[in-house]
Amino acid sequence: MLLKGEQLAAHLERELRPLYVLYGDDPLLVIEAADAIRAKARQHGYSEREVLTVLPQFDWGALLAAGGNMSLFGDKKLIDLRIPTGKPGKEGSAALQQWCERLSPDNMLLITLPELDWREEKAAWFTALANAGVAIKTTAPGLADLPGWIAGRLRRQQQSADLDSLKFIAERVEGNLLAAHQEIQKLGLLYPSGQLTATQVRDAVLNVARYDIESLREALLLGDIARLTRTLDGLMQEGEAPPLVLWAISEEVRALTLIRSGMDSGRPLDLLLKEAKVWGPRQNALKRALQRLNTASLEAALQHAGRIDRLIKGIGQGNIWEEFLRLGLRLCPAGRNEKTAAR
């Protein structure tokens, strides 16, 4: 059975299965889903718990042994299996499929994984787990949906805020759900139940934005000028190494240039994306970028990146971070944010 993260609560109200698989793109949502399953398991008598973490040289026999070792007191056991890489390997694949053939009401297996791509979701071991139990995919809300997600979390603690305040929180945390969760908890501790004022929200929320390289790449592809500017400023303030920033931007520009060149030659876009190993959400963002960029503009961007490389090496004059911003603006819609332009 395959479920979305938001369907888990209703599922647990109806039943509890002996096998669950959790995976997704945000650690907070996976942790919360695992907590909900563990709490339900305790209510159903799974009072013993064993945690196994798949690290290099992990002995998969330990999983099968955990399922075979009965408690001295006859208690039911929850086996918490964590696979940080999301890749069990050949031996692990065989062990997981063997487990699926021998499900027992006395042993519940809870498997937590990171985000999986479509190939891993079609692997034999994952298909066996999903068919034998319940696979739950948690997906973090995008920036546009984040204010609604924050509003829902505030309602849990009997608080509310106007849309501008919700957007303010969303912008400050830059899509980091754990940071948003912490800010929401802070508001619950600082203020009583009811409507929060804009002043209360702004006074309480600190700048906890994740100004990281992935955020920069995403802003670049989406043409989000405001986010691009904030992220570059944050990277500069945090002392990020300019060569790493240039590498991140250049990698996107090179990928766009190669794919655009292939499109100009009449090759199918989906095939070009596959050859460039572009998957998942990044594929959609890259497609949007290709709609507004032509070969000439991308080649000019590559030349600009070359000038920044020389600046980093001490050749020429100029402010490196200002040049990063100019390069980014070359790849964004002229004079405004693409999100605004789409309205």
C-alpha positions as a Markdown table, in Angstrom:
| # | Residue | x | y | z |
|---|---|---|---|---|
| 1 | Met | 0.0 | 0.0 | 0.0 |
| 2 | Leu | 1.3 | 3.4 | -0.9 |
| 3 | Leu | 0.2 | 6.5 | 1.1 |
| 4 | Lys | 1.0 | 10.2 | 1.2 |
| 5 | Gly | 2.2 | 11.6 | 4.4 |
| 6 | Glu | -1.0 | 13.5 | 5.1 |
| 7 | Gln | -3.0 | 10.2 | 4.9 |
| 8 | Leu | -1.1 | 8.6 | 7.7 |
| 9 | Ala | -3.1 | 9.9 | 10.6 |
| 10 | Ala | -6.4 | 8.6 | 9.1 |
| 11 | His | -4.8 | 5.3 | 8.3 |
| 12 | Leu | -3.6 | 4.8 | 11.9 |
| 13 | Glu | -7.1 | 5.6 | 13.2 |
| 14 | Arg | -8.3 | 2.6 | 11.2 |
| 15 | Glu | -5.6 | 0.0 | 11.5 |
| 16 | Leu | -2.0 | -0.9 | 12.3 |
| 17 | Arg | 0.1 | -3.0 | 10.0 |
| 18 | Pro | 3.2 | -5.1 | 10.8 |
| 19 | Leu | 5.4 | -3.3 | 8.3 |
| 20 | Tyr | 5.9 | 0.4 | 7.5 |
| 21 | Val | 8.3 | 2.2 | 5.3 |
| 22 | Leu | 8.9 | 5.9 | 5.6 |
| 23 | Tyr | 10.8 | 8.1 | 3.2 |
| 24 | Gly | 10.8 | 11.7 | 2.0 |
| 25 | Asp | 12.6 | 14.9 | 1.3 |
| 26 | Asp | 12.4 | 16.5 | 4.7 |
| 27 | Pro | 13.7 | 15.0 | 7.9 |
| 28 | Leu | 11.1 | 16.7 | 10.2 |
| 29 | Leu | 8.1 | 15.1 | 8.3 |
| 30 | Val | 9.8 | 11.6 | 8.4 |
| 31 | Ile | 10.6 | 12.0 | 12.1 |
| 32 | Glu | 7.0 | 13.0 | 13.0 |
| 33 | Ala | 5.5 | 10.2 | 10.9 |
| 34 | Ala | 7.8 | 7.7 | 12.7 |
| 35 | Asp | 6.8 | 9.1 | 16.1 |
| 36 | Ala | 3.1 | 8.7 | 15.2 |
| 37 | Ile | 3.6 | 5.0 | 14.2 |
| 38 | Arg | 5.7 | 4.3 | 17.3 |
| 39 | Ala | 3.1 | 5.8 | 19.5 |
| 40 | Lys | 0.3 | 3.7 | 17.9 |
| 41 | Ala | 2.5 | 0.6 | 18.2 |
| 42 | Arg | 2.9 | 1.2 | 22.0 |
| 43 | Gln | -0.9 | 1.4 | 22.3 |
| 44 | His | -1.2 | -2.0 | 20.6 |
| 45 | Gly | 1.3 | -3.7 | 22.9 |
| 46 | Tyr | 4.6 | -3.3 | 21.1 |
| 47 | Ser | 6.4 | -2.5 | 24.3 |
| 48 | Glu | 9.8 | -3.7 | 23.3 |
| 49 | Arg | 11.9 | -1.8 | 20.7 |
| 50 | Glu | 15.2 | -2.6 | 19.0 |
| 51 | Val | 17.0 | 0.0 | 16.8 |
| 52 | Leu | 19.2 | -1.1 | 13.9 |
| 53 | Thr | 21.1 | 1.3 | 11.7 |
| 54 | Val | 22.5 | 0.2 | 8.4 |
| 55 | Leu | 26.1 | 1.4 | 8.3 |
| 56 | Pro | 29.0 | 0.0 | 6.1 |
| 57 | Gln | 29.6 | -3.6 | 6.9 |
| 58 | Phe | 26.1 | -4.0 | 8.4 |
| 59 | Asp | 25.2 | -7.6 | 9.1 |
| 60 | Trp | 21.8 | -8.1 | 7.6 |
| 61 | Gly | 21.5 | -11.3 | 9.6 |
| 62 | Ala | 20.9 | -9.0 | 12.6 |
| 63 | Leu | 17.6 | -8.0 | 11.2 |
| 64 | Leu | 16.4 | -11.6 | 10.8 |
| 65 | Ala | 17.7 | -12.5 | 14.2 |
| 66 | Ala | 15.9 | -9.5 | 15.8 |
| 67 | Gly | 12.7 | -10.9 | 14.3 |
| 68 | Gly | 13.4 | -14.3 | 15.7 |
| 69 | Asn | 14.4 | -13.4 | 19.2 |
| 70 | Met | 11.3 | -13.6 | 21.4 |
| 71 | Ser | 11.0 | -11.4 | 24.5 |
| 72 | Leu | 11.4 | -13.2 | 27.9 |
| 73 | Phe | 8.0 | -11.7 | 28.9 |
| 74 | Gly | 6.2 | -12.4 | 25.6 |
| 75 | Asp | 6.0 | -8.8 | 24.7 |
| 76 | Lys | 5.5 | -7.7 | 21.1 |
| 77 | Lys | 8.6 | -6.0 | 19.5 |
| 78 | Leu | 9.0 | -3.0 | 17.3 |
| 79 | Ile | 12.1 | -3.2 | 15.1 |
| 80 | Asp | 13.3 | 0.3 | 14.1 |
| 81 | Leu | 15.4 | -0.2 | 11.0 |
| 82 | Arg | 17.2 | 2.9 | 9.6 |
| 83 | Ile | 18.9 | 3.0 | 6.2 |
| 84 | Pro | 20.5 | 6.5 | 5.9 |
| 85 | Thr | 21.8 | 5.9 | 2.4 |
| 86 | Gly | 18.5 | 4.5 | 1.1 |
| 87 | Lys | 20.4 | 1.7 | -0.6 |
| 88 | Pro | 20.3 | -1.7 | 1.2 |
| 89 | Gly | 22.5 | -3.4 | -1.4 |
| 90 | Lys | 22.2 | -6.9 | -2.7 |
| 91 | Glu | 22.4 | -8.6 | 0.7 |
| 92 | Gly | 20.0 | -6.1 | 2.3 |
| 93 | Ser | 17.6 | -6.4 | -0.7 |
| 94 | Ala | 17.4 | -10.2 | -0.2 |
| 95 | Ala | 16.9 | -9.9 | 3.6 |
| 96 | Leu | 14.1 | -7.3 | 3.2 |
| 97 | Gln | 12.3 | -9.5 | 0.7 |
| 98 | Gln | 12.7 | -12.5 | 3.0 |
| 99 | Trp | 11.2 | -10.5 | 5.8 |
| 100 | Cys | 8.2 | -9.7 | 3.7 |
| 101 | Glu | 7.5 | -13.4 | 3.2 |
| 102 | Arg | 7.5 | -14.0 | 7.0 |
| 103 | Leu | 5.4 | -11.2 | 8.5 |
| 104 | Ser | 4.4 | -11.8 | 12.1 |
| 105 | Pro | 1.9 | -10.0 | 14.3 |
| 106 | Asp | 4.4 | -10.2 | 17.1 |
| 107 | Asn | 7.1 | -8.1 | 15.3 |
| 108 | Met | 6.5 | -4.8 | 13.6 |
| 109 | Leu | 9.2 | -3.5 | 11.3 |
| 110 | Leu | 9.5 | 0.3 | 10.8 |
| 111 | Ile | 12.0 | 1.3 | 8.1 |
| 112 | Thr | 13.1 | 4.9 | 7.6 |
| 113 | Leu | 14.8 | 6.1 | 4.5 |
| 114 | Pro | 15.8 | 9.4 | 2.9 |
| 115 | Glu | 14.3 | 10.7 | -0.3 |
| 116 | Leu | 14.2 | 8.0 | -3.1 |
| 117 | Asp | 14.2 | 8.6 | -6.8 |
| 118 | Trp | 11.9 | 6.8 | -9.2 |
| 119 | Arg | 14.5 | 4.1 | -9.9 |
| 120 | Glu | 14.7 | 3.2 | -6.2 |
| 121 | Glu | 10.9 | 3.2 | -5.9 |
| 122 | Lys | 10.8 | 0.6 | -8.6 |
| 123 | Ala | 13.5 | -1.6 | -7.1 |
| 124 | Ala | 12.5 | -5.2 | -6.2 |
| 125 | Trp | 13.2 | -4.7 | -2.4 |
| 126 | Phe | 11.0 | -1.5 | -2.2 |
| 127 | Thr | 8.2 | -3.0 | -4.3 |
| 128 | Ala | 8.2 | -6.0 | -2.0 |
| 129 | Leu | 8.0 | -3.8 | 1.1 |
| 130 | Ala | 5.2 | -1.6 | -0.4 |
| 131 | Asn | 3.2 | -4.7 | -1.4 |
| 132 | Ala | 3.6 | -6.4 | 2.0 |
| 133 | Gly | 3.1 | -3.4 | 4.2 |
| 134 | Val | 2.5 | 0.4 | 4.0 |
| 135 | Ala | 5.0 | 2.8 | 2.3 |
| 136 | Ile | 4.5 | 6.4 | 3.2 |
| 137 | Lys | 6.1 | 9.2 | 1.2 |
| 138 | Thr | 6.4 | 12.5 | 3.0 |
| 139 | Thr | 6.7 | 15.6 | 0.8 |
| 140 | Ala | 7.7 | 19.0 | 2.1 |
| 141 | Pro | 5.4 | 21.9 | 0.9 |
| 142 | Gly | 6.9 | 24.3 | -1.6 |
| 143 | Leu | 7.5 | 27.9 | -0.8 |
| 144 | Ala | 4.1 | 28.9 | -2.2 |
| 145 | Asp | 2.3 | 26.3 | 0.1 |
| 146 | Leu | 4.5 | 26.9 | 3.2 |
| 147 | Pro | 2.3 | 29.7 | 4.7 |
| 148 | Gly | -0.7 | 27.3 | 4.7 |
| 149 | Trp | 1.5 | 24.6 | 6.3 |
| 150 | Ile | 2.6 | 27.1 | 9.0 |
| 151 | Ala | -1.1 | 28.2 | 9.6 |
| 152 | Gly | -2.0 | 24.5 | 10.2 |
| 153 | Arg | 0.8 | 24.1 | 12.7 |
| 154 | Leu | -0.3 | 27.3 | 14.5 |
| 155 | Arg | -3.9 | 26.0 | 14.8 |
| 156 | Arg | -2.5 | 22.9 | 16.6 |
| 157 | Gln | -1.5 | 25.3 | 19.5 |
| 158 | Gln | -4.6 | 27.4 | 19.2 |
| 159 | Gln | -2.9 | 30.3 | 17.5 |
| 160 | Ser | -3.4 | 32.1 | 14.2 |
| 161 | Ala | -1.8 | 34.8 | 12.2 |
| 162 | Asp | -2.7 | 36.9 | 9.1 |
| 163 | Leu | -1.4 | 36.0 | 5.7 |
| 164 | Asp | 1.3 | 38.6 | 5.6 |
| 165 | Ser | 2.7 | 37.2 | 8.9 |
| 166 | Leu | 2.6 | 33.7 | 7.6 |
| 167 | Lys | 4.5 | 34.7 | 4.5 |
| 168 | Phe | 7.0 | 36.5 | 6.6 |
| 169 | Ile | 7.8 | 33.4 | 8.6 |
| 170 | Ala | 7.9 | 31.3 | 5.3 |
| 171 | Glu | 10.4 | 33.7 | 3.7 |
| 172 | Arg | 12.6 | 33.8 | 6.8 |
| 173 | Val | 13.0 | 30.0 | 7.0 |
| 174 | Glu | 13.6 | 29.6 | 3.3 |
| 175 | Gly | 11.7 | 26.3 | 3.1 |
| 176 | Asn | 13.4 | 24.7 | 6.1 |
| 177 | Leu | 10.6 | 22.9 | 7.9 |
| 178 | Leu | 12.6 | 22.2 | 11.0 |
| 179 | Ala | 13.4 | 25.9 | 11.4 |
| 180 | Ala | 9.7 | 26.7 | 10.8 |
| 181 | His | 8.7 | 24.2 | 13.4 |
| 182 | Gln | 11.1 | 25.7 | 15.9 |
| 183 | Glu | 9.7 | 29.2 | 15.2 |
| 184 | Ile | 6.1 | 28.0 | 15.6 |
| 185 | Gln | 7.0 | 26.4 | 18.9 |
| 186 | Lys | 8.7 | 29.6 | 20.0 |
| 187 | Leu | 5.5 | 31.6 | 19.2 |
| 188 | Gly | 3.5 | 29.1 | 21.3 |
| 189 | Leu | 5.8 | 29.6 | 24.3 |
| 190 | Leu | 6.0 | 33.4 | 24.0 |
| 191 | Tyr | 2.3 | 34.3 | 23.4 |
| 192 | Pro | -1.1 | 33.0 | 24.6 |
| 193 | Ser | -3.7 | 31.3 | 22.4 |
| 194 | Gly | -5.5 | 33.5 | 19.8 |
| 195 | Gln | -4.6 | 35.8 | 17.0 |
| 196 | Leu | -1.0 | 36.8 | 16.8 |
| 197 | Thr | -0.2 | 40.4 | 15.7 |
| 198 | Ala | 2.3 | 41.1 | 12.9 |
| 199 | Thr | 4.5 | 42.8 | 15.5 |
| 200 | Gln | 4.6 | 39.8 | 17.7 |
| 201 | Val | 5.5 | 37.5 | 14.8 |
| 202 | Arg | 8.3 | 39.8 | 13.6 |
| 203 | Asp | 9.7 | 40.3 | 17.0 |
| 204 | Ala | 9.8 | 36.6 | 17.7 |
| 205 | Val | 11.1 | 35.2 | 14.4 |
| 206 | Leu | 14.8 | 35.3 | 14.0 |
| 207 | Asn | 16.7 | 35.0 | 10.7 |
| 208 | Val | 17.0 | 31.2 | 10.6 |
| 209 | Ala | 17.0 | 31.0 | 6.8 |
| 210 | Arg | 19.1 | 28.2 | 5.3 |
| 211 | Tyr | 21.3 | 30.1 | 3.0 |
| 212 | Asp | 22.9 | 27.1 | 1.3 |
| 213 | Ile | 24.1 | 26.1 | -2.1 |
| 214 | Glu | 21.0 | 24.1 | -3.0 |
| 215 | Ser | 18.8 | 27.0 | -2.2 |
| 216 | Leu | 21.0 | 29.2 | -4.5 |
| 217 | Arg | 20.7 | 26.7 | -7.4 |
| 218 | Glu | 16.9 | 26.5 | -7.0 |
| 219 | Ala | 16.5 | 30.2 | -6.9 |
| 220 | Leu | 18.6 | 30.5 | -10.0 |
| 221 | Leu | 16.6 | 28.0 | -12.0 |
| 222 | Leu | 13.2 | 29.4 | -10.9 |
| 223 | Gly | 14.3 | 32.9 | -11.7 |
| 224 | Asp | 13.4 | 34.1 | -8.2 |
| 225 | Ile | 15.4 | 37.3 | -7.9 |
| 226 | Ala | 14.4 | 38.1 | -4.3 |
| 227 | Arg | 15.4 | 34.7 | -3.1 |
| 228 | Leu | 18.6 | 34.7 | -5.2 |
| 229 | Thr | 19.6 | 38.1 | -3.6 |
| 230 | Arg | 18.8 | 36.9 | -0.1 |
| 231 | Thr | 20.7 | 33.6 | -0.5 |
| 232 | Leu | 23.8 | 35.2 | -2.0 |
| 233 | Asp | 23.9 | 37.8 | 0.8 |
| 234 | Gly | 23.5 | 35.0 | 3.4 |
| 235 | Leu | 26.3 | 32.9 | 1.8 |
| 236 | Met | 28.5 | 36.0 | 1.9 |
| 237 | Gln | 27.7 | 36.7 | 5.5 |
| 238 | Glu | 28.4 | 33.1 | 6.5 |
| 239 | Gly | 31.8 | 33.3 | 4.8 |
| 240 | Glu | 31.1 | 30.7 | 2.1 |
| 241 | Ala | 34.0 | 30.1 | -0.2 |
| 242 | Pro | 33.5 | 31.9 | -3.6 |
| 243 | Pro | 34.9 | 28.9 | -5.6 |
| 244 | Leu | 32.1 | 26.7 | -4.3 |
| 245 | Val | 29.4 | 29.3 | -5.1 |
| 246 | Leu | 30.9 | 29.7 | -8.6 |
| 247 | Trp | 30.9 | 25.9 | -9.1 |
| 248 | Ala | 27.2 | 25.6 | -8.1 |
| 249 | Ile | 26.1 | 28.4 | -10.5 |
| 250 | Ser | 28.4 | 27.2 | -13.3 |
| 251 | Glu | 27.1 | 23.6 | -13.1 |
| 252 | Glu | 23.5 | 24.8 | -13.7 |
| 253 | Val | 24.6 | 27.1 | -16.5 |
| 254 | Arg | 26.5 | 24.3 | -18.2 |
| 255 | Ala | 23.6 | 21.9 | -17.9 |
| 256 | Leu | 21.2 | 24.5 | -19.3 |
| 257 | Thr | 23.6 | 25.3 | -22.2 |
| 258 | Leu | 24.0 | 21.6 | -23.2 |
| 259 | Ile | 20.3 | 20.9 | -23.0 |
| 260 | Arg | 19.4 | 24.1 | -24.9 |
| 261 | Ser | 22.0 | 23.2 | -27.6 |
| 262 | Gly | 20.4 | 19.8 | -28.0 |
| 263 | Met | 16.9 | 21.3 | -28.2 |
| 264 | Asp | 18.1 | 23.7 | -30.9 |
| 265 | Ser | 19.3 | 20.6 | -32.8 |
| 266 | Gly | 15.8 | 19.1 | -32.6 |
| 267 | Arg | 16.5 | 16.4 | -29.9 |
| 268 | Pro | 13.7 | 15.6 | -27.4 |
| 269 | Leu | 13.8 | 17.5 | -24.1 |
| 270 | Asp | 13.0 | 14.4 | -22.0 |
| 271 | Leu | 15.9 | 12.5 | -23.5 |
| 272 | Leu | 18.3 | 15.4 | -23.0 |
| 273 | Leu | 17.3 | 15.7 | -19.3 |
| 274 | Lys | 17.8 | 12.0 | -18.9 |
| 275 | Glu | 21.3 | 12.2 | -20.4 |
| 276 | Ala | 22.1 | 15.1 | -18.2 |
| 277 | Lys | 21.0 | 13.0 | -15.2 |
| 278 | Val | 18.4 | 15.6 | -14.1 |
| 279 | Trp | 15.6 | 14.1 | -12.0 |
| 280 | Gly | 12.7 | 15.0 | -9.7 |
| 281 | Pro | 11.8 | 18.6 | -8.8 |
| 282 | Arg | 15.0 | 19.9 | -10.3 |
| 283 | Gln | 13.7 | 18.7 | -13.7 |
| 284 | Asn | 10.7 | 20.9 | -13.5 |
| 285 | Ala | 12.7 | 23.9 | -12.4 |
| 286 | Leu | 15.2 | 23.4 | -15.2 |
| 287 | Lys | 12.4 | 23.2 | -17.8 |
| 288 | Arg | 11.1 | 26.6 | -16.6 |
| 289 | Ala | 14.5 | 28.1 | -16.9 |
| 290 | Leu | 14.8 | 26.8 | -20.5 |
| 291 | Gln | 11.6 | 28.5 | -21.4 |
| 292 | Arg | 13.1 | 31.9 | -20.9 |
| 293 | Leu | 16.8 | 31.3 | -21.8 |
| 294 | Asn | 18.3 | 30.9 | -25.3 |
| 295 | Thr | 21.7 | 29.7 | -26.4 |
| 296 | Ala | 23.2 | 33.2 | -26.8 |
| 297 | Ser | 22.2 | 34.3 | -23.2 |
| 298 | Leu | 23.6 | 31.0 | -21.8 |
| 299 | Glu | 26.9 | 31.3 | -23.6 |
| 300 | Ala | 27.2 | 34.9 | -22.3 |
| 301 | Ala | 26.6 | 33.6 | -18.8 |
| 302 | Leu | 29.4 | 31.0 | -19.2 |
| 303 | Gln | 31.7 | 33.8 | -20.3 |
| 304 | His | 30.6 | 35.9 | -17.3 |
| 305 | Ala | 31.4 | 32.9 | -15.0 |
| 306 | Gly | 34.8 | 32.7 | -16.6 |
| 307 | Arg | 35.5 | 36.4 | -15.7 |
| 308 | Ile | 34.4 | 35.6 | -12.1 |
| 309 | Asp | 36.8 | 32.7 | -12.0 |
| 310 | Arg | 39.6 | 35.0 | -12.9 |
| 311 | Leu | 38.6 | 37.5 | -10.2 |
| 312 | Ile | 38.7 | 34.7 | -7.6 |
| 313 | Lys | 42.2 | 33.9 | -8.8 |
| 314 | Gly | 43.2 | 37.6 | -8.3 |
| 315 | Ile | 43.1 | 38.5 | -12.0 |
| 316 | Gly | 41.3 | 41.7 | -12.8 |
| 317 | Gln | 39.3 | 44.1 | -10.5 |
| 318 | Gly | 35.8 | 43.9 | -9.1 |
| 319 | Asn | 33.7 | 42.7 | -6.3 |
| 320 | Ile | 33.2 | 38.9 | -6.6 |
| 321 | Trp | 29.8 | 38.9 | -4.7 |
| 322 | Glu | 28.4 | 41.7 | -6.8 |
| 323 | Glu | 29.5 | 39.8 | -9.9 |
| 324 | Phe | 27.7 | 36.7 | -8.6 |
| 325 | Leu | 24.5 | 38.7 | -8.4 |
| 326 | Arg | 25.0 | 40.2 | -11.9 |
| 327 | Leu | 25.5 | 36.7 | -13.3 |
| 328 | Gly | 22.4 | 35.4 | -11.5 |
| 329 | Leu | 20.3 | 38.3 | -12.8 |
| 330 | Arg | 21.4 | 37.3 | -16.4 |
| 331 | Leu | 19.5 | 34.1 | -15.8 |
| 332 | Cys | 16.4 | 35.6 | -14.3 |
| 333 | Pro | 13.5 | 37.3 | -16.1 |
| 334 | Ala | 14.4 | 40.9 | -16.9 |
| 335 | Gly | 13.7 | 43.3 | -14.1 |
| 336 | Arg | 11.3 | 41.2 | -12.0 |
| 337 | Asn | 10.7 | 38.0 | -10.2 |
| 338 | Glu | 9.3 | 35.2 | -12.4 |
| 339 | Lys | 6.7 | 34.3 | -9.7 |
| 340 | Thr | 5.4 | 37.8 | -9.9 |
| 341 | Ala | 5.5 | 37.8 | -13.7 |
| 342 | Ala | 3.4 | 34.6 | -13.8 |
| 343 | Arg | 0.5 | 36.2 | -11.8 |
